[in-house]
Amino acid sequence: MQKDIIQVGDCVTLMNGLPEGSVDMIFADPPYNLQLEGDLHRPNNTVVDGVDDSWDKFDSFAAYDTFTRAWLRAARRVLKDNGTLWVIGSYHNIFRVGASLQDLDYWILNDVIWRKTNPMPNFRGRRFTNAHETLIWAAKDKDARYTFNYESMKSLNDDLQMRSDWLIPICSGGERLKTASGDKAHPTQKPEALLHRAILAATKPGDLVLDPFFGSGTTGAVAKRLARHYIGLERDKAYASVAQKRLAKVQPVKDLETVAIKAKRDQPRVPFGWLVERGLLEPGTVLHGPNKRWRAKVRADGTLIAADFKGSIHQVGAHLQGAPSCNGWSFWHLDVEGKSVPIDILRQKIRAEMDLPQ
C-alpha cells in the first residue's frame, strides 16, 4: 500500500479501496453542516468570511446522518483493531456524529473540548460567543489495546496530567494558508498545535495516519514532521493542490529519538529482587515511605517486612497505608548522601546497565 500520498476523490470510495485494517489512526474533520441562513455581518457592516461552500450543505439532517454513517463505516473497516479515530465538530453536527459512532459500535474514549483563545465574536449579540469545538476520540471496541502516550501528554502539560480541555488558538497569522489573491486557501484550516497533540497522543513513529477530509493538509504536515506516515483523501482538486505544495515544504525530524517516546508500561520489567541480587540494596536495608512515616526492611528474597506484615514492595506499601494498591517503586525511598530518593532510581540503573530503553 502506498503511503505519504494524497488521493483525490470521494472519501468513502477511496477508503473502500484501501486494505482492511491498515491504518493506525484516523483524524476526521468532516463537513459541519452549519445551516447558515444568509450572510453574517460585522458591526461595521463588512461580511464575515464564513463557511458557505457547497460541500458543507445537506438537504436535511437525515441526509447528513446517511453521509456520516457511510464514511464512519468505511473508516472502521480500514482502521486496525487497536487503532483509534478522532473526529472534530461543532454543536451543529458533533452530537449526531457521536450517536452514529455509538450506533456503529465504536467505543468512545474521551470527548475533548478545544477552547479557542481567539474565537470569532458573536456579532449579533443573541447567543453566547461560540468559543470551542469538540473532538471525540474513539476506539473500535471497548477491549481495544489502543495507543495512548500518557507520559508524553503529561510532559507536554508541564508534568501535569493532560486534561480534556485544550486551550489552543485558532489558525491565523503566518500559519493560515492564503491564495494568490489573499483569500483563505481553506475556510476551516485547523491549527497545527491541535493535530500535534492528537497525533502525539495516539500514535508512534512510523504509524499510518489517515485523514478522509484532508483539506489544506494539516494532518499530513504534522504527521510528516513527527515521523509518521499519512494518507490524505480530498475530493476538491484545488484543496489537494494546496495541501501538496504545503507538504513538499515539510521536513520530518531527523533524530528519531526525539519523537520515539516509550511509555513506562512498555519498558522491560525489572523485579525488585534484582536490586538485592546485584548488591544495589543489602538485606536489612531500611526503606521509608513519604515523610518517613512508614518503614520496612529489605529481605534477601526481594520482599519487605514491616512490623506486622511482609510481602512485595507494592503489598507492604498498600498494607501500611490501608490502600487497595500501591506503586512501591515511587512509594519507597532510601537515603543517599543525606537525600531521600525513590528506589525507582535503582531500577533505572539496572536498565541502563543492560542497555535497555529508559
Backbone hydrogen bonds, N-H to C=O, Kabsch-Sander energy under -0.5 kcal/mol:
donor,donor_aa,acceptor,acceptor_aa,energy
4,D,230,Y,-2.2
5,I,230,Y,-1.0
7,Q,232,G,-3.2
9,G,7,Q,-0.5
9,G,234,E,-1.1
14,L,10,D,-2.5
15,M,11,C,-2.6
16,N,12,V,-2.2
17,G,13,T,-0.6
17,G,14,L,-0.7
18,L,15,M,-1.6
21,G,77,R,-2.1
22,S,19,P,-0.8
22,S,78,V,-1.4
23,V,78,V,-2.4
24,D,208,L,-1.5
25,M,208,L,-1.7
26,I,84,T,-2.0
27,F,210,L,-2.4
28,A,26,I,-0.5
28,A,86,W,-2.9
38,G,36,L,-0.6
42,R,46,T,-3.0
45,N,42,R,-2.3
48,V,40,L,-3.5
50,G,48,V,-1.9
52,D,50,G,-0.8
56,D,53,D,-1.5
57,K,54,S,-1.8
64,Y,60,S,-1.9
65,D,61,F,-2.7
66,T,62,A,-2.2
67,F,63,A,-2.1
68,T,64,Y,-2.6
69,R,65,D,-2.6
70,A,66,T,-1.8
71,W,67,F,-2.0
72,L,68,T,-2.3
73,R,69,R,-2.2
74,A,70,A,-1.8
75,A,71,W,-2.3
76,R,72,L,-2.2
77,R,73,R,-1.7
78,V,74,A,-1.5
79,L,75,A,-1.5
80,K,23,V,-2.9
83,G,80,K,-1.8
84,T,24,D,-1.5
85,L,138,A,-3.0
86,W,26,I,-3.3
87,V,136,I,-2.0
88,I,28,A,-2.1
89,G,134,T,-2.3
93,N,90,S,-1.4
94,I,90,S,-2.8
96,R,93,N,-0.5
97,V,93,N,-2.3
98,G,94,I,-2.4
99,A,95,F,-1.9
100,S,96,R,-2.0
101,L,97,V,-2.5
102,Q,98,G,-2.0
103,D,99,A,-2.4
104,L,100,S,-1.7
105,D,102,Q,-1.6
106,Y,101,L,-2.4
107,W,139,A,-3.1
108,I,106,Y,-0.6
109,L,137,W,-3.1
110,N,137,W,-1.7
112,V,135,L,-3.4
113,I,164,S,-3.1
114,W,112,V,-0.7
114,W,133,E,-3.1
115,R,113,I,-1.0
115,R,166,W,-2.6
116,K,114,W,-0.6
116,K,131,A,-2.9
117,T,168,I,-0.6
123,F,121,P,-1.0
125,G,122,N,-0.6
131,A,129,T,-1.3
133,E,114,W,-1.6
134,T,89,G,-2.6
135,L,112,V,-3.2
136,I,87,V,-2.8
137,W,110,N,-3.0
138,A,85,L,-2.8
138,A,136,I,-0.5
139,A,107,W,-2.9
140,K,83,G,-0.7
144,A,141,D,-1.6
146,Y,144,A,-1.3
147,T,82,N,-0.6
149,N,201,A,-2.9
150,Y,148,F,-2.0
153,M,149,N,-2.1
154,K,150,Y,-2.3
155,S,151,E,-2.5
156,L,152,S,-2.3
157,N,153,M,-1.0
158,D,155,S,-1.3
159,D,154,K,-1.5
160,L,154,K,-1.0
160,L,157,N,-0.6
166,W,113,I,-3.1
166,W,164,S,-0.5
167,L,165,D,-0.6
168,I,115,R,-2.0
168,I,166,W,-0.9
175,E,172,S,-1.3
176,R,173,G,-0.9
179,T,183,D,-2.8
182,G,179,T,-1.8
185,A,177,L,-2.6
189,Q,186,H,-1.0
194,L,191,P,-0.7
195,L,191,P,-1.2
196,H,192,E,-2.8
197,R,193,A,-1.8
198,A,194,L,-1.8
199,I,195,L,-2.9
200,L,196,H,-2.3
201,A,197,R,-1.8
202,A,198,A,-1.6
203,T,199,I,-1.2
206,G,227,A,-2.4
207,D,204,K,-2.3
209,V,207,D,-0.5
209,V,229,H,-2.5
210,L,25,M,-2.9
211,D,231,I,-2.4
214,F,233,L,-2.5
217,G,214,F,-2.6
221,A,217,G,-2.5
222,V,218,T,-2.3
223,A,219,T,-2.5
224,K,220,G,-2.7
225,R,221,A,-1.9
226,L,222,V,-2.0
227,A,224,K,-1.5
228,R,223,A,-3.2
229,H,207,D,-3.2
231,I,209,V,-1.9
232,G,5,I,-2.6
233,L,211,D,-2.7
234,E,7,Q,-2.4
237,K,235,R,-0.7
240,A,236,D,-2.3
241,S,237,K,-2.0
242,V,238,A,-1.9
243,A,239,Y,-2.6
244,Q,240,A,-2.3
245,K,241,S,-2.1
246,R,242,V,-2.0
247,L,243,A,-2.7
248,A,244,Q,-1.6
249,K,245,K,-0.6
249,K,246,R,-1.2
250,V,247,L,-1.0
253,V,225,R,-1.7
256,L,254,K,-1.0
258,T,255,D,-1.9
259,V,256,L,-1.5
260,A,256,L,-2.1
261,I,259,V,-1.5
262,K,260,A,-0.6
266,D,263,A,-1.4
267,Q,264,K,-1.4
274,W,271,P,-1.3
275,L,271,P,-0.5
275,L,272,F,-1.4
276,V,272,F,-0.8
277,E,273,G,-2.6
278,R,274,W,-2.3
279,G,276,V,-1.4
280,L,275,L,-1.8
281,L,275,L,-1.6
284,G,298,V,-3.2
285,T,282,E,-2.2
287,L,285,T,-0.6
287,L,296,A,-3.1
288,H,333,H,-2.3
289,G,294,W,-2.4
292,K,289,G,-2.1
293,R,290,P,-1.5
296,A,287,L,-2.0
297,K,305,I,-2.4
298,V,285,T,-2.3
299,R,303,T,-2.8
302,G,299,R,-1.9
304,L,311,G,-3.2
305,I,297,K,-1.9
306,A,309,F,-3.5
311,G,304,L,-2.0
316,V,312,S,-2.7
317,G,313,I,-1.2
318,A,314,H,-2.3
319,H,315,Q,-2.6
320,L,316,V,-2.4
321,Q,317,G,-1.4
322,G,318,A,-1.2
323,A,318,A,-2.4
328,G,326,C,-1.1
330,S,327,N,-1.0
331,F,327,N,-2.0
332,W,328,G,-2.2
333,H,288,H,-2.7
334,L,341,V,-2.3
336,V,334,L,-0.5
336,V,339,K,-3.3
339,K,336,V,-1.7
341,V,334,L,-2.6
341,V,339,K,-0.6
343,I,332,W,-2.2
344,D,329,W,-1.2
345,I,342,P,-1.7
346,L,343,I,-1.3
347,R,343,I,-1.1
348,Q,344,D,-2.3
349,K,345,I,-1.5
350,I,346,L,-1.8
351,R,347,R,-2.1
352,A,348,Q,-2.2
353,E,349,K,-2.2
354,M,350,I,-1.9
355,D,352,A,-1.2
356,L,351,R,-2.8
